[in-house]
Amino acid sequence: MKDFFLANNGLYLIIFAVILVVLLFTLRFVQIKKIPKDKVEVVQAAELRDKFVLTRDQYELKIYKEINQQSSIILVGVHNLQGQKDDFKLLSKLCKQEQWSLIAFDRRGVGKNRDEWKFRSLNTDINDTKDVVAAIRAKYPNHKIILFGEAIGAAIASYASKNNKNVDGLIISNLITKSNLYPISLGLYIRFLIGFLFTSNIKLPFDIDPEDISSNQAYLTNMNQRYTLKQDWSLKFLSQLKQINKKAPKVIRNLKQPTLILQSGDDVFSDFHQLKVLNKKWKSHQKYHFIFSGKHALINEPEIKDVFTQEIQPWVKNLL
């Protein structure tokens, strides 16, 4: 027996090394994939100011705000991946016709919040959304507060609505259901491997065709002024993005708040087979509406006016 072990030491070392490498890769994969809780360092209660919401950790989230004093409804906009608070201006005009109020905010590192803030976790965005809602509730205790999230904003809004009594309703626009959002090149694979092995903060460049996002030329012009066609996101962010999008439908199904789910028929970031599966699972207080045209940035598509009149308006009034 002793001779057997001595003769096979090399084999055992190889097996041990393989197991160790597999374990290390698995741990690294879990580490990158996990969305850290990102505990809030509470300094004060969230507060709604004129131009920003001061979060519990005293970060100033810049806001776009249209308050109608006669309103009993406040929509709170949570923008998409390449969006910002001003993307809700068209929706705000439609809300104004109904004497509803609307408040939208720039997520950290976006729009007027483009500073040196370093991304850690999408839970930061979720906590910020909770803070925005809490600040609005403190200022307007008798209003109905409805979160309106688009794309990644929809996922963030759904998570922020969990067990949140400050949220009276939720509108979901074009939830991201597609796994691979952008074309993968050899160079991207190499950067991905480097990021996986050494630093999850490595930037992964993606080429974006604005025509995939919207058919609204005014919106595209504005978008092109904000960003270059090549966007850089870290491996850490993209891994968390994939996780939150994957889990969002289940989170939405378990919400107690009434939910309106809007889906564009020409959304490049949607897996339409997956949507058919999900459509069978929505509960009775969750209304699903499919728009046969319209691209990803629905709130800036020409179709939004009809969608607002035919779907959003009656759904919101039903909450009153």
ABEGO torsion letter per residue (X at the ends): XAAAAAAAAAAAAAAAAAAAAAAAAAAAAAAAABBBAGBBBBABBBBBBAABBBBAAGBBBBBBBBBBAABABBBBBBBBAABBAAAAAAAAAAAAAAGBBBBBBBBBGBEAABBABBBABAAAAAAAAAAAAAAAAAABAABBBBBBBBEAAAAAAAAAABGBAABABBBBBGBBABABABBBBAAAAAAAAAAAAABAABBBBBBBBAAAABABAAAAAAAAAABBABBBBBAAAAAAAAAAAAAAAAAAAABABBBBBBBBAABAABBAAAAAAAAAABBAABBBBBBABEBABAAABAAAAAAAAAAAAAAAAAAX
